[in-house]
């Protein structure tokens, strides 16, 4: 399937967060292998990433190859940020 970016809202309100989860989970077919990335997202989006991963893995049989969230503000002297 390749890369499928999803443009999401800021997810500040509960309704926006629900919409993000519904859109993400609706875009991933059962049994898929996915890598999830919320780099450059707001900090609370990491929790939504985790919730989506748990749902997809537990109830849809999706394998999570990786889940990423860069931490630009934690960059070290060598300009390397943890992911």
N, CA, C and O atoms as a DFTB+ gen file, in Angstrom:
332 C
 N C O
     1  1       0.812      -1.187       0.000
     2  2       0.000       0.000       0.000
     3  2       0.863       1.262       0.000
     4  3       0.435       2.284      -0.535
     5  1       2.053       1.225       0.576
     6  2       2.913       2.392       0.597
     7  2       2.546       3.376       1.681
     8  3       1.790       3.054       2.598
     9  1       3.076       4.558       1.576
    10  2       2.830       5.613       2.553
    11  2       1.465       6.235       2.310
    12  3       1.110       6.565       1.179
    13  1       0.715       6.389       3.374
    14  2      -0.596       7.031       3.275
    15  2      -0.687       8.077       4.384
    16  3      -1.113       7.767       5.496
    17  1      -0.290       9.308       4.088
    18  2      -0.372      10.346       5.124
    19  2      -1.818      10.741       5.389
    20  3      -2.646      10.761       4.478
    21  1      -2.106      11.052       6.633
    22  2      -3.422      11.549       7.007
    23  2      -3.240      12.926       7.625
    24  3      -2.525      13.078       8.614
    25  1      -3.875      13.908       7.052
    26  2      -3.856      15.248       7.610
    27  2      -4.937      15.312       8.673
    28  3      -6.118      15.114       8.386
    29  1      -4.527      15.588       9.899
    30  2      -5.477      15.583      11.014
    31  2      -5.580      16.977      11.634
    32  3      -4.736      17.843      11.406
    33  1      -6.618      17.163      12.408
    34  2      -6.788      18.421      13.136
    35  2      -5.814      18.446      14.311
    36  3      -5.070      17.492      14.537
    37  1      -5.831      19.536      15.044
    38  2      -4.967      19.649      16.222
    39  2      -5.410      18.690      17.321
    40  3      -4.616      18.352      18.199
    41  1      -6.631      18.259      17.286
    42  2      -7.115      17.281      18.252
    43  2      -7.194      17.796      19.674
    44  3      -6.942      17.052      20.622
    45  1      -7.539      19.054      19.828
    46  2      -7.591      19.640      21.165
    47  2      -8.875      19.238      21.893
    48  3      -8.838      18.885      23.071
    49  1      -9.997      19.291      21.200
    50  2     -11.285      18.943      21.803
    51  2     -11.559      17.443      21.662
    52  3     -11.032      16.777      20.770
    53  1     -12.389      16.940      22.557
    54  2     -12.732      15.522      22.549
    55  2     -13.272      15.074      21.198
    56  3     -12.912      14.005      20.706
    57  1     -14.132      15.885      20.601
    58  2     -14.731      15.539      19.310
    59  2     -13.661      15.421      18.218
    60  3     -13.749      14.553      17.349
    61  1     -12.665      16.286      18.266
    62  2     -11.572      16.227      17.282
    63  2     -10.735      14.963      17.490
    64  3     -10.314      14.326      16.525
    65  1     -10.501      14.610      18.737
    66  2      -9.719      13.406      19.032
    67  2     -10.449      12.156      18.561
    68  3      -9.842      11.245      17.997
    69  1     -11.745      12.121      18.796
    70  2     -12.556      10.986      18.333
    71  2     -12.505      10.885      16.812
    72  3     -12.374       9.793      16.261
    73  1     -12.610      12.023      16.140
    74  2     -12.567      12.037      14.672
    75  2     -11.222      11.546      14.154
    76  3     -11.169      10.833      13.152
    77  1     -10.141      11.915      14.820
    78  2      -8.807      11.457      14.414
    79  2      -8.721       9.943      14.519
    80  3      -8.263       9.279      13.590
    81  1      -9.160       9.398      15.645
    82  2      -9.102       7.944      15.830
    83  2      -9.977       7.215      14.813
    84  3      -9.575       6.185      14.272
    85  1     -11.165       7.745      14.553
    86  2     -12.054       7.104      13.584
    87  2     -11.447       7.134      12.183
    88  3     -11.512       6.143      11.456
    89  1     -10.862       8.263      11.805
    90  2     -10.263       8.368      10.473
    91  2      -9.059       7.439      10.331
    92  3      -8.919       6.739       9.328
    93  1      -8.202       7.441      11.331
    94  2      -7.010       6.582      11.280
    95  2      -7.399       5.112      11.233
    96  3      -6.922       4.367      10.376
    97  1      -8.251       4.698      12.138
    98  2      -8.636       3.288      12.196
    99  2      -9.433       2.863      10.965
   100  3      -9.376       1.702      10.558
   101  1     -10.171       3.794      10.375
   102  2     -10.900       3.490       9.157
   103  2     -10.008       3.362       7.936
   104  3     -10.382       2.725       6.951
   105  1      -8.831       3.966       7.998
   106  2      -7.904       3.944       6.860
   107  2      -7.004       2.717       6.851
   108  3      -6.307       2.467       5.868
   109  1      -7.013       1.945       7.944
   110  2      -6.110       0.796       8.059
   111  2      -6.911      -0.496       7.935
   112  3      -7.723      -0.800       8.809
   113  1      -6.697      -1.258       6.869
   114  2      -7.405      -2.528       6.718
   115  2      -6.978      -3.551       7.776
   116  3      -5.824      -3.563       8.205
   117  1      -7.897      -4.391       8.183
   118  2      -7.585      -5.460       9.138
   119  2      -6.434      -6.303       8.604
   120  3      -6.347      -6.563       7.403
   121  1      -5.553      -6.727       9.506
   122  2      -4.434      -7.587       9.135
   123  2      -3.245      -6.872       8.517
   124  3      -2.286      -7.525       8.106
   125  1      -3.283      -5.560       8.441
   126  2      -2.192      -4.783       7.845
   127  2      -0.971      -4.743       8.757
   128  3      -1.038      -5.100       9.933
   129  1       0.121      -4.308       8.195
   130  2       1.329      -3.989       8.959
   131  2       1.545      -2.491       8.770
   132  3       1.678      -2.020       7.640
   133  1       1.579      -1.743       9.868
   134  2       1.672      -0.286       9.768
   135  2       2.797       0.282      10.629
   136  3       3.232      -0.322      11.609
   137  1       3.240       1.447      10.229
   138  2       4.135       2.276      11.025
   139  2       3.399       3.582      11.255
   140  3       2.930       4.209      10.305
   141  1       3.296       3.992      12.497
   142  2       2.573       5.211      12.859
   143  2       3.579       6.275      13.277
   144  3       4.556       5.974      13.963
   145  1       3.345       7.516      12.868
   146  2       4.290       8.595      13.153
   147  2       3.529       9.894      13.415
   148  3       2.776      10.354      12.556
   149  1       3.716      10.475      14.572
   150  2       3.118      11.772      14.890
   151  2       4.202      12.820      15.147
   152  3       3.996      13.757      15.918
   153  1       5.348      12.656      14.501
   154  2       6.416      13.629      14.632
   155  2       5.885      15.002      14.236
   156  3       5.122      15.131      13.279
   157  1       6.284      15.994      14.958
   158  2       5.860      17.389      14.778
   159  2       4.421      17.617      15.218
   160  3       3.859      18.679      14.951
   161  1       3.813      16.640      15.887
   162  2       2.462      16.811      16.414
   163  2       2.503      17.335      17.836
   164  3       3.552      17.339      18.480
   165  1       1.380      17.765      18.308
   166  2       1.280      18.210      19.695
   167  2       1.450      17.017      20.623
   168  3       1.184      15.881      20.230
   169  1       1.883      17.264      21.832
   170  2       2.226      16.173      22.759
   171  2       1.092      15.209      23.048
   172  3       1.334      14.012      23.202
   173  1      -0.128      15.690      23.125
   174  2      -1.242      14.796      23.433
   175  2      -1.531      13.823      22.293
   176  3      -2.200      12.812      22.506
   177  1      -1.041      14.108      21.089
   178  2      -1.268      13.202      19.963
   179  2      -0.540      11.872      20.151
   180  3      -0.926      10.865      19.558
   181  1       0.499      11.863      20.965
   182  2       1.193      10.609      21.265
   183  2       0.264       9.634      21.972
   184  3       0.342       8.428      21.741
   185  1      -0.609      10.138      22.826
   186  2      -1.568       9.279      23.514
   187  2      -2.619       8.744      22.544
   188  3      -3.062       7.603      22.669
   189  1      -3.011       9.564      21.588
   190  2      -3.937       9.087      20.561
   191  2      -3.275       8.018      19.701
   192  3      -3.920       7.044      19.313
   193  1      -1.991       8.196      19.401
   194  2      -1.235       7.194      18.648
   195  2      -1.249       5.858      19.395
   196  3      -1.470       4.803      18.802
   197  1      -1.013       5.925      20.690
   198  2      -1.022       4.711      21.512
   199  2      -2.409       4.069      21.519
   200  3      -2.526       2.853      21.363
   201  1      -3.453       4.868      21.697
   202  2      -4.814       4.330      21.707
   203  2      -5.147       3.663      20.374
   204  3      -5.741       2.585      20.341
   205  1      -4.760       4.312      19.280
   206  2      -5.012       3.733      17.954
   207  2      -4.247       2.424      17.792
   208  3      -4.791       1.448      17.274
   209  1      -2.998       2.396      18.228
   210  2      -2.182       1.181      18.105
   211  2      -2.796       0.025      18.890
   212  3      -2.855      -1.100      18.395
   213  1      -3.253       0.298      20.109
   214  2      -3.877      -0.748      20.930
   215  2      -5.144      -1.272      20.251
   216  3      -5.352      -2.482      20.167
   217  1      -5.982      -0.363      19.772
   218  2      -7.216      -0.771      19.092
   219  2      -6.910      -1.594      17.846
   220  3      -7.452      -2.683      17.660
   221  1      -6.038      -1.063      16.997
   222  2      -5.733      -1.749      15.736
   223  2      -5.131      -3.129      15.977
   224  3      -5.487      -4.096      15.304
   225  1      -4.234      -3.213      16.925
   226  2      -3.571      -4.491      17.206
   227  2      -4.529      -5.492      17.852
   228  3      -4.585      -6.654      17.450
   229  1      -5.272      -5.040      18.839
   230  2      -6.127      -5.940      19.609
   231  2      -7.394      -6.369      18.878
   232  3      -7.783      -7.536      18.937
   233  1      -8.030      -5.439      18.196
   234  2      -9.344      -5.727      17.631
   235  2      -9.368      -5.880      16.116
   236  3     -10.349      -6.371      15.557
   237  1      -8.294      -5.463      15.448
   238  2      -8.286      -5.538      13.982
   239  2      -7.168      -6.424      13.451
   240  3      -7.048      -6.606      12.239
   241  1      -6.334      -6.987      14.356
   242  2      -5.264      -7.880      13.923
   243  2      -4.157      -7.188      13.139
   244  3      -3.485      -7.817      12.322
   245  1      -3.970      -5.907      13.382
   246  2      -2.944      -5.125      12.686
   247  2      -1.624      -5.276      13.422
   248  3      -1.588      -5.221      14.651
   249  1      -0.543      -5.465      12.684
   250  2       0.802      -5.500      13.274
   251  2       1.384      -4.086      13.231
   252  3       1.350      -3.421      12.196
   253  1       1.911      -3.646      14.352
   254  2       2.515      -2.317      14.438
   255  2       4.025      -2.478      14.265
   256  3       4.711      -2.972      15.160
   257  1       4.535      -2.055      13.105
   258  2       5.970      -2.174      12.820
   259  2       6.773      -1.132      13.580
   260  3       7.948      -1.343      13.883
   261  1       6.140      -0.010      13.887
   262  2       6.814       1.043      14.627
   263  2       5.843       2.161      14.939
   264  3       4.838       2.343      14.252
   265  1       6.158       2.906      15.986
   266  2       5.372       4.077      16.357
   267  2       6.369       5.163      16.731
   268  3       7.192       4.977      17.628
   269  1       6.293       6.288      16.049
   270  2       7.302       7.327      16.193
   271  2       6.701       8.675      16.548
   272  3       5.609       9.040      16.111
   273  1       7.453       9.389      17.352
   274  2       7.104      10.762      17.697
   275  2       8.402      11.469      18.036
   276  3       8.950      11.287      19.123
   277  1       8.891      12.272      17.111
   278  2      10.139      12.979      17.341
   279  2       9.997      13.992      18.458
   280  3       8.908      14.509      18.708
   281  1      11.092      14.268      19.119
   282  2      11.101      15.211      20.237
   283  2      12.120      16.307      19.947
   284  3      13.223      16.308      20.494
   285  1      11.742      17.223      19.094
   286  2      12.646      18.288      18.657
   287  2      13.231      19.050      19.836
   288  3      14.417      19.381      19.831
   289  1      12.417      19.329      20.841
   290  2      12.896      20.117      21.969
   291  2      13.910      19.372      22.836
   292  3      14.565      19.981      23.681
   293  1      14.044      18.061      22.636
   294  2      15.009      17.262      23.404
   295  2      16.272      16.988      22.601
   296  3      17.049      16.101      22.955
   297  1      16.489      17.741      21.521
   298  2      17.652      17.551      20.659
   299  2      18.943      17.747      21.452
   300  3      19.049      18.662      22.269
   301  1      19.916      16.882      21.201
   302  2      21.192      17.012      21.904
   303  2      22.154      17.905      21.105
   304  3      21.785      18.467      20.074
   305  1      23.373      18.021      21.594
   306  2      24.368      18.902      20.978
   307  2      24.713      18.498      19.545
   308  3      25.137      19.337      18.750
   309  1      24.533      17.218      19.211
   310  2      24.816      16.727      17.866
   311  2      23.621      16.874      16.932
   312  3      23.624      16.342      15.821
   313  1      22.610      17.588      17.380
   314  2      21.376      17.816      16.594
   315  2      20.608      16.533      16.337
   316  3      20.008      16.370      15.274
   317  1      20.622      15.616      17.304
   318  2      19.887      14.367      17.210
   319  2      18.768      14.404      18.234
   320  3      19.018      14.602      19.423
   321  1      17.545      14.217      17.785
   322  2      16.389      14.198      18.677
   323  2      15.923      12.761      18.875
   324  3      15.905      11.984      17.920
   325  1      15.549      12.397      20.094
   326  2      15.062      11.024      20.324
   327  2      13.743      10.816      19.596
   328  3      12.979      11.760      19.397
   329  1      13.480       9.564      19.196
   330  2      12.197       9.251      18.568
   331  2      11.529       8.121      19.295
   332  3      10.433       7.706      18.918
